[in-house]
């Protein structure tokens, strides 16, 4: 895995870790104020509704997802994005296999702890 402050991260050198049934995650860069995470979903995979103290912006790189943020659901595809304010419930169901790029502020230290266990 890369370390905080790495200037360059190459996707092929970042290990994938299981983030749920049919979901893998790669941490692509992080430092004290933020983190970039690539989440690859198989069709039908569910990112269960949850909340956390981090602000989050997610970009749909590929695929199709039914996304719910604070009780509002929308279908999103390539090029779409969504914002989640801290502590709001949110989740996603993958309708067509794809990739989400998540940016968190502050960084998700819990993800780093999971990677090291």
Helices and strands as residue ranges (DSSP letters): G 11-13, E 17-20, E 23-31, E 34-41, E 46-50, E 55-69, E 72-77, E 81-84, E 90-105, H 109-115
